[in-house]
């Protein structure tokens, strides 16, 4: 029953975040609506016992992608006078109420049993857990994983080298 309540709360949060993303007049508020939707989807992944996917959702999408979006939004400029100040009446009170509700939902979800690597629930229940993904990633697919890490590291170093030497070449051409 608790899972249904948590699902209902975070489904509502996801819908409100998506709708606010679409209809917000300020791009920063739109990005915050998208962020709320991404966090709500991560909670739904936890409810489905896909803890690794939920962690990736928070780290990659809610973390890295949203940081990139906010940098782009700040670069295009939101320095208008309407971007400052309280826009919604009783905004702080509503923020406290929503924050308390989200805290209560997370505390309620934390009371339920989390699936670990033990065989208490049977081997079929371990699909999607961090232990199962780690066993596959660092066991069966170790060579492929390390090859991908090396490829991405070499690509990052090559990009940095090209950017560094490209700036040097442009500076030398400018002085000639």
Secondary structure by P-SEA (a helix, b strand, c coil): caaaaaaaaaaaaaaaaaaaaaccccaaaaaaaaaaaaaaaaaaaaaacaaaaaaaaaaccccaaaaaaaaaaaaacccccccccccccaaaaaaaaaaaaaaaaaaaaaaccccccccccccccccccaaaaaaaaaccaaaaaaaaaaaaaaaaaaaaaaaaaaaaaaaaaaac
